[in-house]
Amino acid sequence: MSRFRRTTLAAALAVAAAALSTAVGLPAPASAAPPTAAVALGDSFISGEGAGAYTPVVDANGAAQGFPGWTAPNNNAFFCHRSANASLHRASLPGIQDRFNLACSGGQPHDIATASSARASGRQVAAQLDQLRAVGRTHDIDLVLLGLGSNNSSFTFGDVAVKCANRFIADAWTGWWEFWAYLGGPVEQKPCTDADLATAAQWNAATAETTSAVRQLLTTLREIDADGQHRIVFQDYTNPLPLDLAPGFHEEDSRDDTRDKFRALGAERYAAGCPIHRASLLPGHRFSQGLGTLVKSTRDTLAAEFPGADLVYLNVQRAFDGARLCESATSPTGALATPIRLQDNPPNGVFVTSLAGKDKIAIQRIANTCVSYFQTCQESWHPNAAGHQVLGQCLTGAASTGARSVACVRAGDGSITVS
C-alpha cells in the first residue's frame, strides 16, 4: 500500500476513533494528526518560472512581496516567481492535504541551507531549509519535489541561455568587423560549444556542491518529520529546444546561420522563440543530459548514505518531445516552453515579439534591457503553464511509483507515460 493511501487510511481511522469515543463516553484522542504536506524546493523549473500566476513571496524580513514593478531590483523576493500553475500544484497527490512551493527562480545549492541574499545576485528570501522547518512545525511532510543543480557557483542555466542567444543575435545583426558591445562588453558570434557551457571541472564541482546541499536537506527532514515517512523526488531538466529546428527555420532570404549577417532569419527565429544557431543545439542537449547525470548522481550517492530514505529520480528530459520551441512551423504556438522575450528600455511590461526591421542599435538597446532588468527576460526558455501541467503528470507518476528511477516521456499523440 502506498504511503499516501496509508496516510488517508490513518486519517479515516482517527476520525472513526474520535466518533466512537464520543458515542461511548470515552476521552477523545489527545490531539489530531497534523495535515499532510507536499513541498517544492529548488530553482526555476520547480518554482514555476514561465507559468505565470505568480503569488506573493515572503521575504527574509517576513513581509509578503507582491509584484514590485518592472524596474525594481531583481533581488526582490517576488522574482522567485512561485507560480500557482507550477507542477507541484498540477500533480494528483492522493493523501496530500496542503502544498507549499518554497522554490525560487535562480536558486542554487547555496540557498538550501543559507539565505539566498548572502550570495551575489541572490534574492531576499530565507534559506529554503528554514522555510521547510516552518512547514514542519505545522504539517507532516510526506513528499518533497526537488529541482537543484542547473544553477550553481560554476554555471547557471540563465547564463548559458543568454550566452548562446546573444551569440546568435550578434551574428545575425552585425558583421565581424563592426565594433558592437553590450553592457557586458563585446559578444562572441560563434555557436556555443560544449566547453562554452560547462567544463569537466565545473561539472565535478557542481555535482559535489549539489550533493552537499541535498545531504543537509535529508538530515533536516530526519529531524523535523516526526513519522519519518517522506519521499523525495529528484527531478532533472528538460531542454526547451529540439535537436534540430523545423526546416522552415533553417534559412531566410537564401541565408542560413553559417554566414555573416542574416537579419531576416534572426527575426524569424526570434519571433518563433528560438534565437539560436543550429550548431548550438546539440551542445545544449548534451548540457541538459549532463544536468540529468548530475541529478541522478546526487540521488544515487545519497541513497547509499541514507539507505532507509525514499529517494526517486525523475527523468523529464523527454517530457516535451514533439512540443519544443521551433520543433514545428507554428512555434511558439503549441510549444510547452516559453519563447525568449525581451522588453525595450525603459521596461514597461510590453514584450517585443518581433525584431523585423530593427537595426543593430535598437537590438543593442533591447538586449541591454535584459541585462539591466533581468526580470524582463527571466521567463524565457522555461516551461510555460502547459509545460508545468505536463510536469505535474510526471510528478504524479513519480510520487506513486515503486521504482527508484523513472522517466517521463511524451508520445507523438501528446500522451505522457512515467515508467
Sine and cosine of phi, psi and omega as CSV:
sin_phi,cos_phi,sin_psi,cos_psi,sin_omega,cos_omega
0.00,0.00,0.72,-0.70,-0.04,-1.00
-0.93,0.38,0.36,-0.93,0.00,-1.00
-0.89,0.47,-0.61,0.79,-0.01,-1.00
-0.90,0.44,-0.62,0.79,0.03,-1.00
-0.94,0.35,-0.61,0.79,0.05,-1.00
-0.88,0.47,-0.65,0.76,0.01,-1.00
-0.89,0.45,-0.71,0.71,0.00,-1.00
-0.89,0.46,-0.69,0.72,0.01,-1.00
-0.89,0.46,-0.69,0.73,0.00,-1.00
-0.88,0.48,-0.65,0.76,0.01,-1.00
-0.90,0.44,-0.67,0.75,0.00,-1.00
-0.90,0.43,-0.67,0.74,0.01,-1.00
-0.90,0.43,-0.60,0.80,0.01,-1.00
-0.90,0.44,-0.66,0.75,0.03,-1.00
-0.90,0.44,-0.69,0.72,0.00,-1.00
-0.89,0.46,-0.67,0.75,0.00,-1.00
-0.89,0.46,-0.66,0.75,0.01,-1.00
-0.90,0.44,-0.67,0.74,0.00,-1.00
-0.90,0.44,-0.67,0.74,0.00,-1.00
-0.90,0.44,-0.67,0.74,0.00,-1.00
-0.87,0.50,-0.66,0.75,0.00,-1.00
-0.91,0.41,-0.66,0.75,-0.07,-1.00
-0.91,0.42,-0.60,0.80,-0.08,-1.00
-0.98,-0.22,0.11,0.99,0.07,-1.00
0.99,0.17,0.31,0.95,0.02,-1.00
-1.00,0.05,0.36,-0.93,0.03,-1.00
-0.89,0.45,0.63,-0.78,0.05,-1.00
-0.95,0.31,0.39,-0.92,0.06,-1.00
-0.81,0.59,0.56,-0.83,-0.08,-1.00
-0.85,0.52,-0.65,0.76,-0.02,-1.00
-0.39,-0.92,0.52,-0.85,0.03,-1.00
-0.98,0.20,0.44,-0.90,0.06,-1.00
-0.91,0.41,0.60,-0.80,0.02,-1.00
-0.92,0.40,0.43,-0.90,0.03,-1.00
-0.90,0.43,0.50,-0.87,0.00,-1.00
-0.99,0.14,0.45,-0.89,-0.06,-1.00
-0.64,-0.77,0.55,-0.84,0.23,-0.97
-0.92,-0.39,0.68,-0.73,-0.10,-1.00
-0.79,-0.61,0.67,-0.75,0.08,-1.00
-0.96,-0.29,0.75,-0.66,0.05,-1.00
-0.77,-0.64,0.47,-0.88,0.11,-0.99
0.80,-0.60,-0.70,-0.71,-0.20,-0.98
-0.89,-0.46,-0.39,-0.92,-0.18,-0.98
-0.90,0.43,-0.55,0.84,-0.02,-1.00
-0.94,0.33,-0.22,0.98,0.05,-1.00
-0.97,-0.25,-0.62,0.78,-0.05,-1.00
-0.90,0.44,-0.49,0.87,-0.03,-1.00
0.94,-0.34,0.29,0.96,0.07,-1.00
-0.77,0.64,0.77,-0.64,0.02,-1.00
1.00,-0.07,-0.21,0.98,-0.08,-1.00
-1.00,-0.09,-0.05,1.00,0.01,-1.00
0.93,0.38,-0.18,-0.98,0.00,-1.00
0.78,0.63,0.75,0.66,-0.03,-1.00
-0.97,0.25,0.68,-0.73,-0.06,-1.00
-0.98,-0.19,0.37,-0.93,0.06,-1.00
-0.85,0.53,0.54,-0.84,-0.03,-1.00
-0.84,-0.54,0.76,-0.65,0.03,-1.00
-0.96,0.28,0.81,-0.59,-0.04,-1.00
-1.00,0.07,-0.04,-1.00,-0.08,-1.00
-0.90,0.44,-0.31,0.95,0.02,-1.00
-0.99,-0.10,0.04,1.00,0.03,-1.00
1.00,0.01,0.13,0.99,0.00,-1.00
-0.99,-0.12,0.70,-0.71,0.03,-1.00
-0.98,0.20,0.85,-0.53,-0.04,-1.00
-0.98,-0.22,0.91,-0.41,0.16,-0.99
-1.00,0.05,-0.11,-0.99,-0.03,-1.00
-0.84,0.54,0.87,-0.50,-0.10,-0.99
-1.00,-0.06,0.05,1.00,-0.07,-1.00
0.97,-0.23,0.43,-0.90,-0.12,-0.99
-0.93,0.36,-0.39,0.92,-0.04,-1.00
-0.99,-0.17,0.13,0.99,0.04,-1.00
-0.93,0.38,0.38,-0.93,0.07,-1.00
-0.85,0.52,0.63,-0.78,-0.06,-1.00
-0.95,0.32,-0.18,0.98,0.03,-1.00
-0.99,0.16,-0.01,1.00,0.05,-1.00
-0.85,0.52,0.68,-0.73,-0.07,-1.00
-0.84,0.54,-0.52,0.85,-0.03,-1.00
-0.83,0.55,-0.56,0.83,-0.08,-1.00
-0.96,0.27,0.12,0.99,0.28,-0.96
-0.88,0.47,-0.36,0.93,0.04,-1.00
0.77,0.63,0.88,0.48,0.12,-0.99
-0.99,0.11,0.91,-0.43,-0.14,-0.99
-0.98,-0.19,0.63,-0.78,0.14,-0.99
-0.92,0.39,-0.25,0.97,0.03,-1.00
-0.99,-0.11,0.05,1.00,-0.03,-1.00
-0.87,0.50,0.42,-0.91,-0.10,-1.00
-0.83,0.56,-0.54,0.84,0.03,-1.00
-0.82,0.57,-0.61,0.79,-0.05,-1.00
-1.00,0.06,-0.21,0.98,-0.01,-1.00
-0.99,-0.12,-0.25,0.97,-0.06,-1.00
-0.98,0.21,0.48,-0.88,0.13,-0.99
-1.00,-0.03,0.91,-0.42,-0.09,-1.00
-0.77,-0.63,0.99,0.16,-0.01,-1.00
-0.83,0.56,0.70,-0.72,0.02,-1.00
1.00,-0.02,-0.23,0.97,0.02,-1.00
-1.00,0.00,0.81,-0.59,-0.04,-1.00
-1.00,-0.09,-0.61,0.80,-0.04,-1.00
-0.73,-0.69,0.47,-0.88,-0.02,-1.00
-0.77,-0.63,0.67,-0.74,-0.05,-1.00
-0.77,-0.63,0.88,-0.47,0.03,-1.00
-0.99,-0.10,0.96,-0.27,-0.02,-1.00
-0.95,-0.30,0.06,1.00,-0.01,-1.00
-0.95,0.30,0.33,-0.94,-0.03,-1.00
-0.63,-0.78,0.79,-0.61,0.06,-1.00
-0.82,0.58,0.76,-0.65,-0.06,-1.00
1.00,0.06,0.02,1.00,-0.04,-1.00
-0.86,0.52,0.61,-0.79,-0.01,-1.00
-0.82,-0.57,0.26,-0.97,0.08,-1.00
-0.78,0.62,-0.59,0.81,0.05,-1.00
-0.79,0.62,-0.60,0.80,-0.15,-0.99
-0.98,0.20,-0.12,0.99,0.01,-1.00
-0.93,0.38,-0.77,0.64,-0.07,-1.00
-0.96,-0.27,-0.18,0.98,-0.07,-1.00
-0.77,-0.63,0.55,-0.84,0.01,-1.00
-0.83,0.56,0.72,-0.70,-0.01,-1.00
-0.85,0.53,-0.56,0.83,-0.04,-1.00
-0.91,0.42,-0.23,0.97,-0.03,-1.00
-0.98,0.19,-0.11,0.99,0.04,-1.00
-0.87,-0.49,0.27,-0.96,0.02,-1.00
-0.88,0.48,0.70,-0.71,0.05,-1.00
0.92,0.39,0.21,0.98,0.04,-1.00
-0.98,0.20,0.33,-0.94,-0.01,-1.00
-0.99,-0.11,0.31,-0.95,-0.10,-1.00
-0.99,0.14,0.92,0.39,0.05,-1.00
-0.74,-0.67,0.42,-0.91,0.02,-1.00
-0.94,0.34,0.28,-0.96,0.08,-1.00
-0.82,0.57,0.61,-0.79,-0.05,-1.00
-0.90,0.44,-0.52,0.86,0.05,-1.00
-0.93,0.37,-0.56,0.83,0.07,-1.00
-0.91,0.41,-0.63,0.77,0.05,-1.00
-0.92,0.40,-0.61,0.80,0.03,-1.00
-0.91,0.42,-0.65,0.76,0.02,-1.00
-0.87,0.49,-0.60,0.80,0.02,-1.00
-0.89,0.45,-0.64,0.77,0.06,-1.00
-0.91,0.42,-0.67,0.74,-0.04,-1.00
-0.90,0.44,-0.35,0.94,0.01,-1.00
-0.96,0.27,-0.35,0.94,-0.07,-1.00
-0.86,-0.52,-0.20,0.98,-0.12,-0.99
-0.71,-0.70,0.38,-0.92,0.15,-0.99
-1.00,-0.08,0.95,-0.30,-0.06,-1.00
-0.98,0.20,0.91,-0.42,-0.04,-1.00
-0.96,-0.28,-0.38,0.92,-0.04,-1.00
-0.59,-0.81,0.71,-0.70,0.11,-0.99
-0.82,-0.57,0.83,-0.55,0.13,-0.99
-0.99,-0.12,0.86,-0.52,-0.09,-1.00
-0.85,-0.53,0.80,-0.60,0.12,-0.99
-0.78,-0.62,0.96,-0.28,-0.14,-0.99
-0.54,-0.84,0.62,-0.78,0.09,-1.00
0.81,-0.59,-0.41,0.91,-0.03,-1.00
-0.94,0.33,-0.38,0.92,0.12,-0.99
-0.88,-0.48,0.73,-0.69,0.02,-1.00
-0.35,-0.93,-0.09,-1.00,-0.06,-1.00
-0.96,0.28,-0.15,0.99,0.01,-1.00
-0.99,-0.14,-0.64,0.77,-0.01,-1.00
-0.40,-0.92,0.32,-0.95,0.08,-1.00
-0.71,-0.70,0.48,-0.88,0.04,-1.00
-0.85,0.53,-0.68,0.73,-0.02,-1.00
-0.87,0.49,-0.69,0.73,0.01,-1.00
-0.90,0.43,-0.64,0.77,0.02,-1.00
-0.89,0.45,-0.72,0.70,-0.02,-1.00
-0.89,0.45,-0.72,0.69,-0.01,-1.00
-0.89,0.46,-0.66,0.75,-0.02,-1.00
-0.86,0.52,-0.78,0.63,-0.09,-1.00
-0.95,0.31,-0.62,0.79,0.03,-1.00
-0.92,0.39,-0.68,0.73,0.01,-1.00
-0.89,0.45,-0.61,0.79,0.04,-1.00
-0.87,0.49,-0.68,0.73,0.00,-1.00
-0.91,0.42,-0.74,0.67,-0.03,-1.00
-0.88,0.48,-0.69,0.72,0.03,-1.00
-0.88,0.47,-0.67,0.74,0.00,-1.00
-0.91,0.42,-0.61,0.79,-0.06,-1.00
-0.95,0.31,-0.56,0.83,-0.15,-0.99
-0.96,-0.27,-0.24,0.97,-0.08,-1.00
-0.76,-0.65,0.48,-0.87,0.10,-0.99
-1.00,0.09,0.37,-0.93,-0.03,-1.00
-0.89,0.46,-0.38,0.93,-0.04,-1.00
-1.00,0.05,-0.13,0.99,-0.06,-1.00
-1.00,-0.01,0.76,-0.65,0.00,-1.00
-1.00,0.03,0.99,-0.15,-0.06,-1.00
-0.80,-0.60,0.86,-0.51,-0.09,-1.00
-0.84,-0.54,0.68,-0.73,0.21,-0.98
-0.98,0.20,-0.02,-1.00,0.00,-1.00
-0.86,0.51,-0.53,0.85,-0.03,-1.00
-1.00,0.06,0.07,1.00,-0.01,-1.00
0.94,-0.34,-0.04,-1.00,-0.02,-1.00
-0.84,0.54,0.56,-0.83,-0.03,-1.00
-0.94,-0.34,0.78,-0.62,0.07,-1.00
-0.86,0.50,0.53,-0.85,-0.04,-1.00
-0.91,-0.42,0.08,1.00,0.01,-1.00
-1.00,0.03,0.45,-0.89,0.07,-1.00
-0.84,0.54,0.44,-0.90,0.04,-1.00
-0.95,0.31,0.60,-0.80,0.10,-1.00
-0.92,-0.39,0.14,-0.99,0.03,-1.00
-0.84,0.55,-0.68,0.73,-0.05,-1.00
-0.92,0.38,-0.44,0.90,0.04,-1.00
-0.94,0.35,-0.44,0.90,-0.11,-0.99
-1.00,-0.02,-0.70,0.71,0.05,-1.00
-0.21,-0.98,0.71,-0.70,0.05,-1.00
-1.00,0.01,0.21,-0.98,0.03,-1.00
-0.86,0.51,-0.65,0.76,0.01,-1.00
-0.90,0.43,-0.62,0.79,0.02,-1.00
-0.92,0.38,-0.64,0.77,0.05,-1.00
-0.87,0.49,-0.70,0.71,-0.01,-1.00
-0.88,0.47,-0.69,0.72,-0.01,-1.00
-0.91,0.40,-0.66,0.76,-0.01,-1.00
-0.91,0.42,-0.63,0.77,0.02,-1.00
-0.90,0.43,-0.70,0.71,0.01,-1.00
-0.89,0.45,-0.67,0.75,-0.02,-1.00
-0.90,0.43,-0.69,0.72,-0.01,-1.00
-0.92,0.39,-0.69,0.73,0.00,-1.00
-0.87,0.49,-0.66,0.75,0.01,-1.00
-0.89,0.46,-0.67,0.74,-0.01,-1.00
-0.91,0.41,-0.68,0.73,-0.02,-1.00
-0.94,0.33,-0.51,0.86,0.10,-1.00
-0.86,0.52,-0.66,0.75,0.04,-1.00
-0.91,0.42,-0.59,0.81,0.05,-1.00
-0.89,0.45,-0.73,0.68,-0.01,-1.00
-0.89,0.46,-0.64,0.77,0.03,-1.00
-0.90,0.44,-0.67,0.74,0.01,-1.00
-0.90,0.43,-0.68,0.73,0.01,-1.00
-0.88,0.47,-0.60,0.80,0.06,-1.00
-0.86,0.50,-0.56,0.83,-0.07,-1.00
-0.98,0.18,-0.57,0.82,-0.18,-0.98
-0.97,-0.26,-0.28,0.96,-0.03,-1.00
-0.99,-0.13,0.98,-0.20,-0.18,-0.98
-0.86,0.51,-0.63,0.77,-0.06,-1.00
-1.00,0.05,-0.12,0.99,0.05,-1.00
0.92,0.38,0.21,0.98,-0.04,-1.00
-0.97,-0.26,0.98,-0.19,0.04,-1.00
-0.41,-0.91,0.62,-0.78,0.07,-1.00
-0.96,-0.27,0.67,-0.75,0.10,-0.99
-0.93,-0.37,0.85,-0.53,0.04,-1.00
-0.98,-0.17,0.90,-0.44,0.02,-1.00
-1.00,-0.03,0.99,-0.15,0.00,-1.00
-1.00,0.00,0.69,-0.72,0.09,-1.00
-1.00,-0.09,-0.53,-0.85,-0.21,-0.98
-0.77,-0.64,0.55,-0.83,0.07,-1.00
-0.94,-0.35,0.62,-0.79,-0.03,-1.00
-0.99,0.17,0.74,-0.67,-0.02,-1.00
-0.96,0.28,-0.23,0.97,-0.08,-1.00
-0.92,-0.39,0.44,-0.90,-0.01,-1.00
-0.99,0.16,0.07,-1.00,0.10,-1.00
-0.92,0.39,-0.50,0.87,0.13,-0.99
-0.50,-0.87,0.46,-0.89,0.00,-1.00
-0.97,0.24,0.43,-0.90,0.10,-0.99
-0.84,0.54,0.56,-0.83,-0.09,-1.00
-0.79,0.62,-0.55,0.84,-0.02,-1.00
-0.90,0.43,-0.25,0.97,0.00,-1.00
-0.97,-0.22,0.19,0.98,-0.05,-1.00
-0.98,0.20,-0.59,0.81,0.02,-1.00
-0.44,-0.90,0.30,-0.95,0.04,-1.00
-0.52,-0.85,0.65,-0.76,-0.07,-1.00
0.81,0.58,0.58,0.82,0.01,-1.00
0.89,0.47,0.41,0.91,0.05,-1.00
-0.84,-0.54,0.74,-0.67,0.11,-0.99
-0.96,-0.28,-0.14,-0.99,-0.11,-0.99
-1.00,-0.05,0.28,0.96,0.06,-1.00
-0.99,-0.17,-0.05,1.00,0.01,-1.00
-0.95,-0.30,-0.01,-1.00,-0.02,-1.00
-1.00,-0.03,0.73,-0.68,-0.01,-1.00
0.88,0.47,0.88,-0.47,0.05,-1.00
-0.46,-0.89,0.91,0.41,-0.16,-0.99
-0.89,0.45,-0.66,0.75,-0.01,-1.00
-0.89,0.46,-0.67,0.75,0.04,-1.00
-0.92,0.39,-0.63,0.78,0.04,-1.00
-0.87,0.49,-0.70,0.72,0.01,-1.00
-0.91,0.41,-0.62,0.78,0.00,-1.00
-0.90,0.44,-0.73,0.69,-0.02,-1.00
-0.93,0.35,-0.60,0.80,0.05,-1.00
-0.88,0.47,-0.72,0.69,-0.01,-1.00
-0.86,0.51,-0.58,0.82,-0.01,-1.00
-0.99,0.13,-0.17,0.99,0.06,-1.00
0.99,-0.14,0.12,0.99,-0.09,-1.00
-0.75,-0.67,0.87,0.50,0.08,-1.00
-0.95,0.32,1.00,0.00,-0.12,-0.99
-0.42,-0.91,0.60,-0.80,0.16,-0.99
-0.92,0.39,0.60,-0.80,0.07,-1.00
-0.88,0.48,-0.56,0.83,-0.02,-1.00
-0.93,0.36,-0.25,0.97,0.02,-1.00
-1.00,0.07,-0.23,0.97,-0.14,-0.99
-0.92,0.39,-0.74,0.68,-0.02,-1.00
-0.91,0.42,-0.70,0.72,0.12,-0.99
-0.84,0.54,-0.60,0.80,0.03,-1.00
-0.90,0.44,-0.63,0.77,0.03,-1.00
-0.95,0.31,-0.57,0.82,0.07,-1.00
-0.92,0.40,-0.53,0.85,0.08,-1.00
-0.91,0.42,-0.70,0.71,0.03,-1.00
-0.88,0.47,-0.67,0.75,0.04,-1.00
-0.90,0.43,-0.59,0.80,0.06,-1.00
-0.89,0.46,-0.62,0.79,0.06,-1.00
-0.90,0.43,-0.59,0.80,0.07,-1.00
-0.89,0.45,-0.67,0.74,0.04,-1.00
-0.89,0.46,-0.66,0.75,0.03,-1.00
-0.87,0.50,-0.74,0.67,-0.04,-1.00
-0.91,0.42,-0.71,0.71,-0.01,-1.00
-0.91,0.41,-0.64,0.77,0.03,-1.00
-0.88,0.48,-0.65,0.76,0.04,-1.00
-0.88,0.48,-0.72,0.69,0.01,-1.00
-0.88,0.48,-0.72,0.70,-0.07,-1.00
-0.92,0.39,-0.65,0.76,0.01,-1.00
-0.88,0.48,-0.70,0.71,-0.06,-1.00
-0.97,0.23,-0.44,0.90,0.09,-1.00
-0.90,0.44,-0.57,0.82,0.04,-1.00
-0.95,0.31,-0.58,0.81,-0.01,-1.00
-0.98,0.22,-0.50,0.86,-0.03,-1.00
-0.85,-0.53,0.97,0.25,-0.16,-0.99
-0.87,0.49,-0.38,0.92,0.00,-1.00
-1.00,-0.05,-0.05,1.00,-0.07,-1.00
-0.97,0.24,0.55,-0.83,0.00,-1.00
-0.99,-0.11,1.00,-0.03,-0.11,-0.99
-0.88,-0.47,0.82,-0.58,-0.04,-1.00
-0.82,-0.57,0.78,-0.62,0.08,-1.00
-1.00,0.00,0.82,-0.57,0.02,-1.00
-0.93,-0.36,0.95,-0.31,0.01,-1.00
-1.00,0.02,0.90,-0.43,-0.01,-1.00
-0.91,-0.40,0.33,0.94,-0.09,-1.00
-0.91,0.42,-0.36,0.93,0.03,-1.00
-0.93,-0.38,0.28,0.96,-0.04,-1.00
-0.95,0.33,-0.34,0.94,-0.02,-1.00
-0.94,-0.33,0.25,0.97,-0.01,-1.00
-0.78,0.62,0.75,-0.67,0.04,-1.00
0.99,0.14,-0.09,1.00,-0.04,-1.00
-0.68,-0.74,0.56,0.83,0.06,-1.00
-1.00,0.00,0.26,-0.97,0.01,-1.00
-0.87,0.49,0.73,-0.68,0.04,-1.00
0.89,0.45,0.33,0.94,0.12,-0.99
-0.99,0.12,-0.34,0.94,0.10,-1.00
-0.76,-0.65,0.30,-0.96,-0.08,-1.00
-0.93,0.38,-0.31,0.95,-0.05,-1.00
-1.00,0.01,0.01,1.00,-0.05,-1.00
-0.79,0.61,0.64,-0.77,0.17,0.99
-1.00,0.05,-0.01,1.00,0.05,-1.00
-0.86,0.51,0.75,-0.66,0.03,-1.00
1.00,0.07,-0.16,0.99,0.01,-1.00
-0.98,0.22,0.43,-0.90,0.00,-1.00
-0.99,-0.10,0.03,1.00,0.02,-1.00
-0.83,-0.55,0.41,-0.91,0.01,-1.00
-0.98,0.21,0.63,-0.77,0.10,-1.00
-0.95,0.32,0.32,-0.95,0.17,-0.98
-0.93,0.37,0.81,-0.58,0.03,-1.00
-0.70,-0.72,0.69,-0.73,-0.04,-1.00
-0.86,-0.51,0.28,-0.96,0.13,-0.99
-0.88,-0.47,0.36,-0.93,0.03,-1.00
-1.00,0.04,0.23,-0.97,-0.03,-1.00
-0.99,-0.12,0.77,-0.64,-0.02,1.00
-0.97,0.22,0.49,-0.87,-0.03,-1.00
-0.93,0.37,0.67,-0.74,-0.03,-1.00
-0.67,-0.74,0.24,0.97,0.01,-1.00
1.00,0.01,-0.05,1.00,0.02,-1.00
-0.99,-0.12,0.90,-0.44,-0.04,-1.00
-0.99,0.11,0.64,-0.77,0.07,-1.00
-0.98,0.18,0.90,-0.44,-0.03,-1.00
-0.98,-0.19,-0.18,0.98,0.02,-1.00
-0.63,-0.78,0.69,-0.73,0.09,-1.00
-0.96,-0.29,0.12,0.99,-0.04,-1.00
-0.87,0.49,0.75,-0.67,0.06,-1.00
0.99,0.15,-0.02,1.00,-0.01,-1.00
-1.00,0.04,0.64,-0.77,0.02,-1.00
-1.00,0.05,0.04,-1.00,-0.11,-0.99
-0.93,0.37,-0.41,0.91,0.05,-1.00
-0.93,0.36,-0.67,0.74,0.04,-1.00
-0.91,0.41,-0.66,0.75,0.01,-1.00
-0.88,0.47,-0.68,0.74,0.01,-1.00
-0.88,0.48,-0.70,0.72,-0.02,-1.00
-0.89,0.45,-0.70,0.72,-0.02,-1.00
-0.90,0.43,-0.70,0.71,0.01,-1.00
-0.90,0.44,-0.61,0.80,-0.01,-1.00
-0.93,0.38,-0.43,0.90,0.07,-1.00
-0.88,0.47,-0.63,0.78,0.04,-1.00
-0.90,0.44,-0.59,0.81,0.01,-1.00
-0.93,0.36,-0.68,0.73,-0.06,-1.00
-0.97,0.23,-0.57,0.82,-0.05,-1.00
-0.74,-0.67,0.99,0.14,-0.15,-0.99
-0.87,0.50,-0.46,0.89,0.00,-1.00
-0.87,0.49,-0.33,0.94,0.01,-1.00
-0.96,0.29,-0.26,0.97,-0.04,-1.00
-0.72,-0.69,0.06,1.00,-0.17,-0.99
-0.96,0.29,-0.24,0.97,0.07,-1.00
-0.96,0.28,-0.31,0.95,-0.13,-0.99
-0.84,0.54,0.66,-0.75,0.10,-1.00
0.87,0.50,0.61,0.80,0.12,-0.99
-0.87,-0.49,0.34,-0.94,0.09,-1.00
-0.84,0.54,0.73,-0.68,0.08,-1.00
-1.00,0.06,-0.16,-0.99,-0.05,-1.00
-0.87,0.50,-0.65,0.76,0.04,-1.00
-0.92,0.40,-0.59,0.81,0.05,-1.00
-0.90,0.43,-0.64,0.77,0.03,-1.00
-0.94,0.33,-0.47,0.88,0.10,-0.99
-0.89,0.46,-0.67,0.74,0.06,-1.00
-0.91,0.42,-0.72,0.69,0.02,-1.00
-0.89,0.46,-0.49,0.87,0.09,-1.00
-0.91,0.42,-0.61,0.79,0.08,-1.00
-0.91,0.41,-0.61,0.79,0.06,-1.00
-0.88,0.48,-0.70,0.72,0.00,-1.00
-0.91,0.41,-0.61,0.79,0.04,-1.00
-0.82,0.58,-0.72,0.69,0.00,-1.00
-0.92,0.39,-0.66,0.75,-0.03,-1.00
-0.93,0.36,-0.48,0.88,-0.03,-1.00
-0.96,0.29,-0.37,0.93,-0.09,-1.00
-0.91,-0.42,-0.06,1.00,-0.08,-1.00
-0.94,0.33,0.43,-0.90,0.14,-0.99
-0.99,-0.10,-0.09,1.00,0.00,-1.00
-0.99,0.12,0.33,-0.94,0.04,-1.00
-1.00,-0.08,-0.21,0.98,0.00,-1.00
-0.55,-0.83,0.81,-0.59,0.01,-1.00
-0.71,-0.71,0.42,-0.91,0.05,-1.00
-0.88,-0.48,0.70,-0.71,0.04,-1.00
-0.98,-0.22,0.87,-0.50,-0.13,-0.99
-0.79,-0.62,0.71,-0.71,0.07,-1.00
-0.99,-0.11,0.81,-0.59,0.02,-1.00
-1.00,0.08,0.14,-0.99,-0.03,-1.00
-0.87,0.49,-0.49,0.87,0.01,-1.00
-1.00,0.06,0.09,1.00,0.03,-1.00
1.00,0.00,-0.08,1.00,0.01,-1.00
-0.96,0.29,0.47,-0.89,-0.06,-1.00
-0.90,-0.44,0.75,-0.66,0.10,-0.99
-0.83,-0.55,0.58,-0.82,0.06,-1.00
-0.82,-0.57,0.92,-0.39,-0.06,-1.00
-0.45,-0.89,0.00,0.00,0.00,0.00
